[in-house]
């Protein structure tokens, strides 16, 4: 959970895996039987990188900011024609001037506050991560931490993004070494992996090997569910997906102790209790946890747009209450799940969707406004003694109170306020309190979700890395998602 687990982990990052490619003319200082040769050949064939005189590549030479701008610009087919730039130290006669200006325009590389670019300055691993994360417009982060990458680091989020994309990984000692210079061979590996998925490192999402047939620890499962919800096309609020899993009463388990899938009395398979298997690979539903989660997410997402299920005014997937009928549909629109008791018109606390919201409040520490859904028993036509589906007389509902926004779909750069205990040094109770912002202080999210330090913690929420400037001081730390305004 603390580290990205790759299929192969090597201290020298460029020698990983195997790939077949068309060889360019070999360089005398790049042995043909190494992985590095494949990366370099791939880029040479695409005219992205070039060698030196005397058939040399100089693989151990450090990459400069000018070199990086030129190679990235060629890779992305940007304008590299030499021209004037915005910087006092880059005139049009410099070979990389056009590439530098294009990279700046695209937001890939930034200049310095003194209006210089410093093209001869050596690129570090941390800077490389930022350049490539921006170049490939990477969005998702891997939930990993390195002992030498502080959340206050400008490359904190970008390092997690290139990890998730399979561009690079860390060292075996738990470090990323963000300040270490990048060589031409290394940059070739990173750039080739970004361009060609055949070169990419195998990344186990949240550090979980889906072939293991074992249940991940609680916080790894938290990560897998959160990631699946956030990356779904429907942008399902992760807190609702996790509350749903809790209601399924399998204690967040997919496998039994002997590696077999958990199957309920009504045939529900695995973590997401999939009963409708038509069109799906049943064996994968049983033995591939990630596939089981994916299918459950698809069902829930489809329910949100189903024409036979009611919707809300301004039906918005970011609002927790607007998933009320989609959650009902996940378990079935049977009389047992009627929002109201037929005989009395009172709320039905045993309805599946009601239990999901109860779970969210009790263990997700997030109260919603489902009590303000404006509905009467006349909105639902059904026979309580029958097992036939409910007929929805009313197709659009409203809330008398403002709906609750998801707290777990926020992104880097979002500005929020917070009413929790304060910023912690680590995600979890083990982290010391750094400072307590006021309820009006604005905090900025600086990275994707992280998870409780205690891997067995039953907490279902996530933590965000944030920063705040207040009273002339700068702070960074972790905050718990339920207490975000």
Secondary structure in CASP SS format (residue, H / E / C, confidence):
PFRMAT SS
TARGET T0000
AUTHOR 0000-0000-0000
METHOD secondary structure of the structure
MODEL  1
X C 1.00
X C 1.00
X C 1.00
X C 1.00
X E 1.00
X E 1.00
X C 1.00
X C 1.00
X C 1.00
X C 1.00
X C 1.00
X C 1.00
X C 1.00
X C 1.00
X C 1.00
X C 1.00
X C 1.00
X C 1.00
X C 1.00
X C 1.00
X C 1.00
X C 1.00
X C 1.00
X C 1.00
X C 1.00
X C 1.00
X C 1.00
X C 1.00
X C 1.00
X C 1.00
X C 1.00
X C 1.00
X C 1.00
X C 1.00
X H 1.00
X H 1.00
X H 1.00
X H 1.00
X H 1.00
X H 1.00
X H 1.00
X H 1.00
X H 1.00
X H 1.00
X H 1.00
X C 1.00
X C 1.00
X C 1.00
X C 1.00
X C 1.00
X C 1.00
X E 1.00
X H 1.00
X H 1.00
X H 1.00
X E 1.00
X C 1.00
X C 1.00
X C 1.00
X C 1.00
X C 1.00
X E 1.00
X C 1.00
X E 1.00
X H 1.00
X H 1.00
X H 1.00
X H 1.00
X H 1.00
X H 1.00
X H 1.00
X H 1.00
X H 1.00
X H 1.00
X H 1.00
X C 1.00
X C 1.00
X C 1.00
X C 1.00
X C 1.00
X C 1.00
X C 1.00
X C 1.00
X C 1.00
X C 1.00
X C 1.00
X C 1.00
X C 1.00
X C 1.00
X C 1.00
X C 1.00
X C 1.00
X C 1.00
X C 1.00
X C 1.00
X C 1.00
X H 1.00
X H 1.00
X H 1.00
X H 1.00
X H 1.00
X H 1.00
X H 1.00
X H 1.00
X H 1.00
X C 1.00
X C 1.00
X C 1.00
X C 1.00
X C 1.00
X C 1.00
X C 1.00
X C 1.00
X C 1.00
X C 1.00
X C 1.00
X C 1.00
X C 1.00
X C 1.00
X C 1.00
X C 1.00
X E 1.00
X C 1.00
X E 1.00
X H 1.00
X H 1.00
X H 1.00
X H 1.00
X H 1.00
X H 1.00
X H 1.00
X H 1.00
X H 1.00
X H 1.00
X H 1.00
X C 1.00
X C 1.00
X C 1.00
X C 1.00
X C 1.00
X C 1.00
X C 1.00
X C 1.00
X C 1.00
X C 1.00
X C 1.00
X C 1.00
X C 1.00
X C 1.00
X C 1.00
X C 1.00
X C 1.00
X C 1.00
X C 1.00
X C 1.00
X H 1.00
X H 1.00
X H 1.00
X H 1.00
X H 1.00
X H 1.00
X H 1.00
X H 1.00
X H 1.00
X C 1.00
X C 1.00
X C 1.00
X C 1.00
X C 1.00
X C 1.00
X C 1.00
X C 1.00
X C 1.00
X C 1.00
X C 1.00
X C 1.00
X C 1.00
X C 1.00
X C 1.00
X C 1.00
X E 1.00
X C 1.00
X E 1.00
X H 1.00
X H 1.00
X H 1.00
X H 1.00
X H 1.00
X H 1.00
X H 1.00
X H 1.00
X H 1.00
X H 1.00
X H 1.00
X H 1.00
X C 1.00
X C 1.00
X C 1.00
X C 1.00
X C 1.00
X C 1.00
X C 1.00
X E 1.00
X E 1.00
X H 1.00
X H 1.00
X H 1.00
X C 1.00
X C 1.00
X C 1.00
X C 1.00
X C 1.00
X C 1.00
X C 1.00
X C 1.00
X C 1.00
X C 1.00
X H 1.00
X H 1.00
X H 1.00
X H 1.00
X H 1.00
X H 1.00
X H 1.00
X H 1.00
X H 1.00
X H 1.00
X H 1.00
X H 1.00
X H 1.00
X C 1.00
X C 1.00
X C 1.00
X C 1.00
X C 1.00
X C 1.00
X C 1.00
X H 1.00
X H 1.00
X H 1.00
X H 1.00
X H 1.00
X H 1.00
X H 1.00
X H 1.00
X H 1.00
X H 1.00
X C 1.00
X C 1.00
X C 1.00
X C 1.00
X C 1.00
X C 1.00
X C 1.00
X E 1.00
X C 1.00
X C 1.00
X C 1.00
X C 1.00
X C 1.00
X E 1.00
X C 1.00
X E 1.00
X C 1.00
X C 1.00
X C 1.00
X C 1.00
X C 1.00
X E 1.00
X C 1.00
X C 1.00
X C 1.00
X C 1.00
X E 1.00
X C 1.00
X C 1.00
X C 1.00
X C 1.00
X C 1.00
X C 1.00
X C 1.00
X H 1.00
X H 1.00
X H 1.00
X H 1.00
X H 1.00
X H 1.00
X C 1.00
X H 1.00
X H 1.00
X H 1.00
X H 1.00
X H 1.00
X H 1.00
X H 1.00
X H 1.00
X H 1.00
X H 1.00
X H 1.00
X H 1.00
X H 1.00
X H 1.00
X H 1.00
X H 1.00
X H 1.00
X C 1.00
X C 1.00
X C 1.00
X C 1.00
X C 1.00
X E 1.00
X E 1.00
X C 1.00
X C 1.00
X C 1.00
X C 1.00
X C 1.00
X C 1.00
X E 1.00
X H 1.00
X H 1.00
X H 1.00
X H 1.00
X H 1.00
X H 1.00
X H 1.00
X H 1.00
X H 1.00
X H 1.00
X H 1.00
X H 1.00
X C 1.00
X C 1.00
X C 1.00
X H 1.00
X H 1.00
X H 1.00
X C 1.00
X C 1.00
X E 1.00
X C 1.00
X C 1.00
X C 1.00
X C 1.00
X C 1.00
X C 1.00
X E 1.00
X C 1.00
X C 1.00
X C 1.00
X C 1.00
X H 1.00
X H 1.00
X H 1.00
X H 1.00
X H 1.00
X H 1.00
X H 1.00
X H 1.00
X H 1.00
X H 1.00
X H 1.00
X H 1.00
X C 1.00
X C 1.00
X C 1.00
X C 1.00
X C 1.00
X C 1.00
X H 1.00
X H 1.00
X H 1.00
X E 1.00
X C 1.00
X C 1.00
X C 1.00
X H 1.00
X H 1.00
X H 1.00
X E 1.00
X E 1.00
X C 1.00
X C 1.00
X C 1.00
X C 1.00
X C 1.00
X C 1.00
X C 1.00
X C 1.00
X C 1.00
X E 1.00
X E 1.00
X C 1.00
X C 1.00
X C 1.00
X E 1.00
X E 1.00
X C 1.00
X E 1.00
X C 1.00
X C 1.00
X C 1.00
X C 1.00
X C 1.00
X E 1.00
X C 1.00
X C 1.00
X C 1.00
X C 1.00
X C 1.00
X C 1.00
X C 1.00
X C 1.00
X C 1.00
X E 1.00
X E 1.00
X C 1.00
X E 1.00
X C 1.00
X C 1.00
X C 1.00
X C 1.00
X E 1.00
X E 1.00
X C 1.00
X C 1.00
X C 1.00
X C 1.00
X C 1.00
X C 1.00
X C 1.00
X C 1.00
X E 1.00
X E 1.00
X E 1.00
X C 1.00
X C 1.00
X C 1.00
X C 1.00
X C 1.00
X C 1.00
X C 1.00
X E 1.00
X E 1.00
X E 1.00
X C 1.00
X C 1.00
X C 1.00
X C 1.00
X E 1.00
X C 1.00
X C 1.00
X C 1.00
X C 1.00
X C 1.00
X C 1.00
X C 1.00
X C 1.00
X C 1.00
X C 1.00
X C 1.00
X C 1.00
X E 1.00
X E 1.00
X E 1.00
X E 1.00
X E 1.00
X E 1.00
X E 1.00
X E 1.00
X C 1.00
X C 1.00
X E 1.00
X E 1.00
X E 1.00
X E 1.00
X E 1.00
X E 1.00
X E 1.00
X E 1.00
X H 1.00
X H 1.00
X H 1.00
X E 1.00
X C 1.00
END
